[in-house]
Amino acid sequence: VQAEIRRKGVLLYLKDGVKAFERRGKDLAVCLQSGKEVLCDAVILSIGVRPDTKLAKDCNLELAPNGAIKVNEYLETSHKCIYAIGDAISFKSPLLGTDVSIPLAGPANKQARICADNIIYGNKKAYCGAIGTSVAKIFDYTAAATGLGEKALDRAGVPYKQVVTHAMHHAVSMI
């Protein structure tokens, strides 16, 4: 992915934190921790997802270590009259059995349907979790991932092997 982005003329500065952004006329200066400054028209930050669960915390709902709202298999929180879904929740991983958060639209959509049924009909449908599959089109390159990433496996102490494939694709470019 990095090679494809660079082939298209995009500069990447990895593992060098941003210290500040400064306006320089029409340009934006990105001041990096290393002391390097980059003048640019636009900046794209990829810094992860953190659930906004202040309301849940204020309501004393049980939260996971990452701040996500813990739910059971019926998407109930620690307060049985409150349900939660989407990027803000933590649920049992079907791969590890430990709490995970998977901030993707597909699982959130499925959670919403199950949650609505459970609210209307009583807890009859269990959410079995998600393993987290994503596909992205980056210029002429398609990247996909499924399951747990290296960091999550390292944290869980699970040995793993990494596989990279170069196959045909059918994803549509969003860029």
N, C-alpha and C positions, 0 to 999 in steps of 0.2 A: 504494500500500500504506500509506504513512504517513497519507494522508488518511482511509482506511478505519479504521485503528487509532484515530486521533484522534476520528472520528465516534462510535466506540463508547466514548468516555470514557477511553481510555488515554493517559497522558501520555508523550511521547517526549522524551528529552534526547539529541540527536545531536551528535557532534563535541565533546563535553565530557567528558573522561576522568574516571573515578572515582578519587578520591584515597584514600577510606577508607569503610568501613562501620562504623557505630556503633549499638549497641543503645540505645534510648531507651524503657525500660519495655517495653510490648508492641510498640512500633513499631521499625522499622529506619530509621536515618538514613543516606542516601547522600550523602556529602560529595563534591561535584564539584570539578574543577580550577579552575573559574571562581569558586569560593567559595560557590556556591549549595548549599543543603542541601535534600533532598527526603525527607519522612517517608513511609513506605510499609509495606504489609503484605508485599509480595513484590517481588523484583527478577528480571528476566530479562536476562541478558547474552548478546549475540550478538557473540562476539569471534573467531570463526574456528576452524579446525581445525589442530592441529599434531600430526604423527605422533609417537607414543611409540616411538622406535626406539633406546633406550639399549642394549638387548641386541644389536641389529645393529651398533651402533657399537663395543661392547665386543668383538664377534667380528670386527672389522675389515672388515665388509662395506662396499662402496662406497655412499655416500650422496649424494643430490642436495643442492644448496644449501639447500633448505628442510628438510633433515634426513630426508627420506623415503628409503626403500631403493630403490636403482636396480635395475630388473629388465630382462631382455631380452624378446623377443617370446614366449618360452616360460614367462615368469614366474620364471626363474632369477635368483638374485642373482649377485654377483661370485664367490661360491663355488658351483660347479656342483652341489653336493649339497644346497643350501639354496634353497628356493623361498619367495616372499612374495606376498601378495595384500592387497587391501583398502585402507583409509585410509592404511596405512603405506608404500605404494609410490609410486614415480615411474616413469612409462613414456613412451614416445614419443607425442606428440600426433598423431593422424591429420590434424589441421588444420595444424599448424605444423612437425611433425617434431622439435620440441624436447621436453625432459622436462617433464611436467606431473603433478600429483597431483589426482585427482578423488574426493573422499571422499563417495561416494554408494553406497547399498545395491545398486542395479541393477548397476553395473559390478563391485562386489565379488562379487556372486552369480555373475556370468558368469566372473570370474577364478577363483573357487573350483572351478567345474566343469571349466574348462580345465586348471587346475593339477592337480587330482586325476587327470584323464586322462593328463596328461604324466608324473606320478609313476608311475602304474601301467603305462602303455604305452610310455613313452619319449617324448621331445619330438616329438610328431607334430602337435599343435595349437598354432597361434600365436594370441596375443591381439592383436587389431588395434587395441586402444585404445578410448577412449570420447570423445565430444565433450561430455558432461556436460549432461544434460537433467534438469530438476527442475520440479515443480509443487507449489505450496503453496496451501492454502485458508486465508485469513485473514478470519474472520467471514464476511461476505457477498461477499468478493472473492477471485478466483482469480488467482494470479500464476504465471507460468512463465518459464523461461529455457532456452536451449539454446546450445551452443557456448561460445566464450570470452567472458568479460566485458571491460568497458572497461579495467580495470587490467591484465589479462593482455595485451590487444592493445597497450596503450600500452607495456608493458615490452618486447614483441616488436617494436615499431616498425611495427605493421601498421595501415594506415588502415582506418577502418570507418565504417559508418552505423548509427545506432540506430533500431529500429522498435518502436513501442508499439501494440498492438492492443487493442481493447475488443470481445471476442466472447463468445458464450454459452459456458458451461462445463458440466462434469459432475462436477467434483471434489466430494468429500464433506467437510464441515466437520469438523475435528479439534478445534476449540475450542468 
